[in-house]
């Protein structure tokens, strides 16, 4: 009952000062909400365990080429070899993606309803049993189902799909559906909350692996290809991760020697390395890309929370000083100091609770925005970020911690309130020098933290700009159009003439400067390479001989803005002549040093005729923005009829503005060819650097928030100081001080606090730059320009915030102030 009374009293006191309460709650909401939003993503991507039995016993099987990211992709013979010979796993589970033209999706038709795309996966017969998953209804796929000769082919659907498509109707069990044209029977419903072991894809359909031989005979697991199966093992009781890894490394090396897939690439076998990692939090292709940026962002939002805490603490101190007389009266009337301290802490925790409640709302709005940025990448992402007990516990803990951080000092002050002094001083300030120094220290801390945030925002912004600047091509004003001629009736070699005509039609569109086609467009994630022998170059023993290649049409380099450094471009006259090629500077430097590559020849393994190098172009990125430019050779798509269907169009205006006209021209020239995709080169590049863009955008936003909070804190302290020193200022002006003297006095105090904050912030920034460089590959942590810009910005904003209290002090009427005194 007493606690409820204190809460009600604290709420009434906060309602009496709505301006203070609104600023404090909003400041805390920004800090707590930002931390909750980032923690929600970290929890989903890195911490949340799979809803399966003993997820800590699951491990993921991986391997990698030196210098390349690891990947989980094994052949069927390798899987069977591991299953038959390992002793460390209680179960070894495998999945394979759809393999259909729809990527990881199946086309599912139920009765007369229209077919729809459903995300799903093929699984080995021990998949559900090995994970320890129990059905919500019916049964799950078992070992007998994973056989070609099974009497009936079965499927399991997800709980969310069951609700969305069948409205939780149990009569769906036993119903036949067509999956990619193959009839299967629904035998079970996966439990609610289980959507497979990949965290970025919510799977709604599971089929036995054997069914793949029916749905896609040319692309099934029995073909002994290297990347078909994703493997996860469940460790036996008593077997450690290190023991299982050591055993599997031996088995891996043995199967590499006999696997038909690797037989064509034996030179890689010795370089390949086997790895094994915990898989209790699920499998994720995005975890490696986003883990470090999310950790950095967690540090950024922690600074925001510290700024919010110092902001509210300074406001509470000012408010507490103004309430000293009230507290003294309460003590004189019999209130215990412990009661006053408890009341002050109740107000602080009430503010923190209100800030946390509003912060949760802001957090999930912010999380949705962050998910949209993450989903804008090259690969589709379907992260399910939902409020759960762990996130709510984190938010509650953050609220409690912040309430304690900014509430302890007012509570301590209330506990040691002496009634005689404030009552005797009346309206005069009873503040000690130590208390004034502490209030200024809070503002100094806000300025320091805000400076660090500003510097981080500038560094990340410059990092993204440097990635754009180093592309080697101009990403603006280019429309990318991908056609699908698979159902057009044309054979690939028959497309040369229609595509030439189409390029002419595209270049005739008003606003189009040039058009071309290519096998791959830059930074699309696609790539191709072949081993080659280069005239006059002797490779070192063990040196990799592959060269990245791309088939392009004339005007490719003009369309992309990549300079031609020497020689010539491809022309229509090259058709029927000896093969020609154009190389980039990286290839010329590697194979020819300072000599000219023009006239030299390149012979690819398996070819009978070499290519003569007729041109040299500047370096341009190929697959990834952050990669070192590889040795690249460009081949004439029209010379040998190697037709590809990716068109690039440079425009003088907005590329999207001509998209409709492009579709119309394609329909006129090739009525049976479908337009598969239309995008811009700028969007394609942006999709390749989502983690970097996420860091830049969020740090820029929070840098601005930190700047505003620091300005509010400085303004609040100076406004309070001016109000408390009103009598002193009146005396100074009565003794001859001018308005300019008073203004300079206040601004001098502000400048002193800002200068101290900038000095502390500089030290913190230099301490953190190496940490940031280690977490963000390629980040240029050069500090002078960002530091200077951030310091000037911080100083300008702070002095602007101080100007209003300074002008207010200069307008004090000496007579009124002395009369009040």
Buried (B, 14 or more C-beta within 10 A) or exposed (E): EEEEEBBEEBBEBBEEBEEBBEBBBBBBBBBBBBBBBBBBBBBBBBEBEBBBBEBEBBBBBBBBEEEEEBBBBBBBBBBEBBBEEBEBBEBBBBBBBBBBEEEBBBBBBBEEEEBEBBBBBBBBBBBBBBBBBBBBBBBBBBEEBBEEEBEEBBBBBBBBBBEEBBEEEEEBBEBEBBBBEBEBEBBBBBBEEBBBBBBBBBBBBBBBBBBBBBBBEEBBBBBBBBEBBBBBBBBBEEBEBEBBBEBBBEBBEBBBEEBEBBEEEEEEEEEBEBBBBEBBBBBBBBBEBBBBBBBBBBBBBBBBBBBBBBBBBBBBBBBBBBBBBBBBEBBEEEBEBEBBBBBBBBBBBBBBBBBBBBBBEBBBEBBEBBBEBBBBBBBEBBBEBEBEEEBEEBBBEBBBBBBBBBBBBBBEBBBEBEBEEBBEEEEBBBBEEEBBEBBBBBBBBBBBBBBBBBBBBBBBBBBBEEBBEBBBBBBBBBBBBBBEBEEBEBEEEBBBEBBBEBBEBBBEBEBBBBBBBBBBBBBBBBBBBBEBBBBEBEEEEEEBBBBBBBBBBBBBBBBBBBBBEBBEBBBEEBEEEEBBBBBBBBBBBBBBEEEEBBEBBBBBEEEEEBBBBBBBBBBBBBBEBEEEBBBBBBBBBBBBBBBBBBBBBBBEEEBEEBBEBBEEBBEEBBEEBBBEEBBBBBEBBBBBBBBBBBBBBBBBBBBBBBBBBBBBBBBBBBBBBBBBBBBBBBBBBEEEBEBEEBBBBBBEBBBEBBBBBBBBBBEBBEEBBEEBBEBBEEBEBEBEEBBEEBBEBBBEBBBEBBBBBBBBBBEBEBEEBEEEE
